[in-house]
Amino acid sequence: MTTTASASPRVLPPLRIGPLEVDTPVVLAPMAGITNAAFRRLCREHGGGLYVAEMVTSRALVERTPESLRIIHHDEDEKPRSVQVYGVDPSTIGAAVKMLVEEDRADHIDMNFGCPVPKVTRKGGGAVLPWKRDLFRDIVRAAVREAEPYGIPVTVKMRKGIDDDHLTYLEAGRMAEREGAAAVALHARTAADFYSGTADWSAIARLKEAVTTVPVLGNGDIWSAEDAVRMVEQTGCDGVVVGRGCQGRPWLFGDLQAAFEGRSERARPDLRTVADTIYRHGELMVSFFGDDETKAMREIRKHMAWYLKGYPVGGDVRRSLGLVETLDGLRALLDSLPLDTPYPGEAAEGARGRQGTPKRPACPEGWLDTQDITPDLEARLREAELSVSGG
C-alpha cells in the first residue's frame, strides 16, 4: 500500500559523480553480506539511485578469488555498476582498480575508509587509515591514476575519524578532492562510535564547507525519506548514503525518490506485501547463488527480523523463518502469516540493524603515535594486505 498526496518543488537536482548522472541523489551503502546483486535488484525495483556492491579487498581482486569475483558480479541491466574496494597498500589498490577498469567490470569505484570493524581497523584499514595522511593520499592517488584514463570516477567514503581526539575527515576530504576523487561521503560518526548514539550531521555541514568542487554526500541515521530531506536541509549536502535504514525495507528507495522529486507518497506495506517481498528476495538469492537453495536461505534468514519489524508475527513463526531451508518452506511459512494485517505505523519505523555501544578502536601498535608512516609500519601494512584473502 502507498499513500499519495500533492507534489512540491524538487528537493535536489540529479547527482553528478564525474561523468555519471544519478537522477535520484541517493546511494546504497555497501554492507557486507547484505548488498549483493540480489538485494540491489530488489532495491532497484523500488526506486532510483546508485547501488554499491559489498566491500571487496584489493588483494582478493588481484588474486581473483572466486568470492571476490562473486561480490563484484552485476546483473546485465544494472547501470551504473558500482564497486567498493578496501585495502591498505597503494600498489595493491592500484592493481585492483586497474583490473576493474581494464576488464570493464565497473562504472564507478568507491574507496572504503569508513569501516569500523576491528578485523579491518587492526590492520590499519577502514576508518583508522586516514590518520596516516600520506598513506591515505597515496591510496586515493593510485586509484584515481588507474581509473582516470577509462573515465571511471573514484569516490571516497569515510568516517569523522578514529575518535573525538583523532578527527580526520576535513583534512581527508580536502586531500581526496585535490587527488581527483569525484565525490566524498561522510558517515557522521567516528570509528569509536561504531553504530551507537546519534550521527553528528553538523560534521557533514562542515565537510560541505571544506570541499567545494565535488559533491559531498551525507550518511548516518537516515531511517526515512523525511530524515533524508532533513539532512539535506541542515547540512547542504548534495545527496545521501543509506545503509541500515533500508534493511528489510527495499521500498525505502521509492520513498526517497518521491521525496527528492517533491512528491509525498510513501510506501506503507501491509503484511501481504511484505511477505511477497520476502519471497521475491528469496527467489533472487537462489538465482544469485546458482540455484543453491540451502545457501540462499541461510543468507536470507538475517533479513527476517528487519522485514517483520513492528508486525504482529508470533515467536514460533519468527523462529521457523530463522531456520528456513527451502523456497517452498519459505512460501509455506509466509502464507501462514496474518497477511491482511495493515501497516503497523510507527512500530515498523525507526532504527534497525546493528547499533550497540561505543568501542575502543582496534589499531595497529603505535598507530596513534604519529600521522606519518615509518618504514617498520609500512612493512607491517604490506604483510596485513597479504593476510587478507576474502571479500
N, C-alpha and C positions, 0 to 999 in steps of 0.2 A: 504494500500500500504506500502511496506517495501523497503528501499534502501539497497543494498548489496555491499560489497567490500571485499578485501582480509583480511586474519586473521593475527594477531600478537601474540606474546607470551602471555600467561595468566597473567593477572594483579595481582591477588591474589589467593592463594590456597583456598580450601574449609574452611569454618569457623567451628571451633570446640568449642562447648559450653558444657563442661562436657562430657558426653558420646554421645552427639548428634553431627552429622556431617552435616552441611548445605552446599551443593555443591556450591550454589551462595551466597557469603558473604553479603547478603542484608537482612535487617529486616524491615518489615512493622510496622511503629509506631502505637500503639493503639490510635485511635481517637474516642472520644465519639460520638455516632450517625452516625459513618461512617464505622468503620471496623468490621461490623457484619459478620456473616458467608456468607451472600450473596456477599458482596463486596470482602471478602477474596477469595471466589471461583473464582470470576471474575478475580482477580489479578493472582491467581494461574494458571489460564488457559493461561496466557501470559508468565509467567517466574517463575524461581525458587526463593527460599528464605525462610525465617522464618516469618510466618504471625501471628501477635499477635492480640488477640481479644480486644474488648473495655475494658477500665479500669472498674473493679468491686470493690466495697468496701468490706473489710473483714467482717464487721458487717452484710452486706446483705447476704454474703455467709453463715455465721454461722446461720443466721435466715432462710436461704433457701427461700428467697423471689422469687416469680415467675420471676421477671425481672432479678435478678442476675443469675438464672439458665438459662434463655434465653441467656444472654450475654455470658456465658461460653459454649454454645452449639457449637459443631463442627460437620461438615459433617463426615460420616464414613470414607471417603478416605482422610481426612485432617490429615496429619502427617508431622512433629510433631504437637501436639495440644498445643498451647501456650496461656497462660492466664496472664493478668496483674492485680495485686492486689494492692489496696491502703488502708492505714489505719494509725492510729496514736498511737495505743496501741499494744505493743508486744504480749500480751497474746491473743488478738483477731486475730492478724495476724497469730500467731502460730496455732490457732484453724482453721482458714480458710484454711491455707496451708495443715494442717493435713487432713481436709475433702477432699481437691482436690486430694491428693496423695493416701489416703486410699481407696477412691472410684474410683480411676483410671479415673480422669476427666482431667488430664493434663500431658503432657510430658515435659513441660518447664514452669517455673513460673518467671515472671518479677515483680519487685517491683517498684512502681511508687514514685519517689522522684523528679519529674520534672514538674508536673502540676502547671501552674502559675495562674489558675483561682481563683478569690477571694473567692468563696464559699468553695474551698478546702484549700487555704492558711490561711484564717482567723481562721480555726480550728487547725492550726499548721501542716497541711499536705502538700504533694506535694513538691514544690521547696523550701519551707522555712524550712522543717523538718531537713535536715542535719545540720542546725545551732546548733541544740541540739545534740551534739556529742554522748552522752551516749544513748539517745533515738534512734538515727539512728543505732548505733551499736547493741542495743538490738533487734530492729525490724529485721535487717538482720540476726542476730544470731538465732532468733526464727524461721524465715522462713527456713533457712538452716538446722537447727536441725530437723525440721519435715520432710523436703523433702529428706534429705540425705539418710536415710535408704531405700528409694524406688528408689534411683538412679536418682532422678529428679533434674536437675540443676536449681539453682536460680540465676537470674541476677538482676542488678540494673540499672535503668535509672534515670538520674539526670540532673540538670542544673548547671551552674557555681556557682550559689549562689543566695542570695536574691537580692543583688545589688553589685555595684563595691566596696563598702566598707565592704561587708559581703560575701566574696567568701568562698566557702566550698568544691569545687569539688576535689581538690588534697587530702585533708585530708580524705574526704569521700571515694574517690576511693581507697586509701591505706587501709582504715578501712574495706571496703567491701571485698577487696582482702584477708585480714587477717581472716575475719569471714567466708570465704568459698564461696563467690559469684563466679560463673563460668565465668562471664564477667561483664564489666561495660560499659555503654553507656552514652555519654555526648551530650546533646543539648547545643551548644556553645553560649548560651545566659543566662542572669540572669532572675530571676522572674520579676524584674523591666523592663527589655527589652520587656517582653511579646513576641510578634512575630514581633517586629519592627526592623528596621535597618538591619545590616548585621551580620551574625553569625561570632563569633570570632574563626576561625579554629585554630589559634595558641594555644588556650586553649586545644584543642584536642591533639595537639602535646605534650604539657606539661604533660597532663594526661598520655599519652602513655609512656613518660619517667618515670613517677612516679609509674605506675602499670606495673609490668614486668612479672608476672607469669600467667595472664589470659588475654583473648582478650579485647581490647579497641575498642569500636565502636563509630563512629562519626555521629552526627546528626545536621542538620541545613543548609538550603539553597541548598539542592540538588534538582534542578529542571530538571536535565537531566542526562543521563549516563556520559556525559563529566564532569559534576560537580562532580559526584561520584569518577571518576578516579582522578580528580584534588585533591579532598580531601585526598585520599589515598596517592598520591604523596607528598602532602605538609605536612601531619601530621604523616604518618607512621601507621595510624590506621589499624585494622585487618578486618574491614568491615564497612558498612554504615547502618544507620537507615533512612528510608524515610517516611515522613509524608505528609505534604501539597502538595508536588510535584506530588503525584500520584492521587490527587483529580481530577476526570474527565479524568484520563489518566491511566487506568489499564495496558495499553500496555507499560508503563514505565518499568515494571518489565522484559519485554522481552528485552528492550534496555539495562537494567542493566546487565542482564545475558550475553548478547552478548558482552558487553564492558568488563566485568571481565574475560570472556573467550578469550579475544583478538580479537573479531570479530567486524566489524564496521557497520553491518547492523542496521538500526534504523527504527522504525515504523513511517510512515508518512501518517496517515489515511485520505482518502477523507471523505466527509460528509456522504456518504452512509455507510461507515464502522463505523463512529461514531454513526450514527442513529441505526445501528444494535446492537452496543454495549450497547447503552442506553436501547434498548428494552430487550436485554438479561439480563441486570441488573434488569429491571423491573420484568421480569419473576422470577428471583432468589429471589427478595424481596417478591413477592407474596407467593412463597413457604416458605420462611423463616418466614413470619408472618402468617402461617397456612391458606393460601388462603384468607386472609383478604385484598382484593384489595385496599380498602379505606386507610387503614393504610400504606400499602406498597407504594402506590402512594404518600401519604403525605410525607413519608420518602425520596422518591427518588427526590422530587422536588428540594431539596437543591443542588443536583448534576448537575442540568441542565446548570447553568451558567458556571460551570467548564468544562463540556463536550464541550460546544459550544464556548468556548473562542477563539476568532480570526476568527470564521466562519461567513460569511455574512447571518445571520439569523435575520429577522426583529423583531422589538419590539413587535408587536402584537402576533407573534407566540411564542416568548420567554415568554410573559406574560401568554399565554394559557398553555404552558408547565409547568409553575409555579403554575397552578391551576388544573392540570390533575387529574382525579379521578379513571379512569379505564384503564386496559391494552389496550382495544380496542380504547379508546380515545387517549392513548399514541401512538399507532400504526398509527392512522389516522393523528395525528399531525406530526409525524416523516416523514410519506410518503409525506406530503405537502412541505417538505423542498427541496431546490435545490440540490438533492442528488449527482449530478455529479460534484459538486464543489470540486476541488482538495484541498490538504492540503495547508493551507494558510501561512505556513512557520513561520517566527519569531513572527507573531501575536498570534500564538497558543502556544508559548513557554513562559518561564519565570515564575515569581512568580504567585501563585494562593492561594486561601484560605485567612484566616484572617491575617491581618498584623497590622494595627493600629499604635498607638504611645506608647512610654514608659508609664508605670503606676506605681504609688507608691504601692508596695505590701501590701496587707491586711494581717496583722499578729495578733495573739492574743496579748492582752495588756501585755506589759512588755517583749515581746518575745526577743527583741534585747538587753535587759539589760545584759544578761548573756548567756553563752552557756550551762550552767548547767540547770538541771530540778529541780525546787523547789517542795515541797510537794503540795502546792496550785496549781501549774501549772499541776502537774501530775493528780490531781483530775479533773481539768478542761478538760484535754485531754481525760480522760475516759468518761466524760459527752459528749464531742464532738463526740467521737466514737459512743456512744449510739444514738446520734441525727441523725446519717446518716443511712438512710434506703434503699436508692436506689443504682443502679449500676452507 
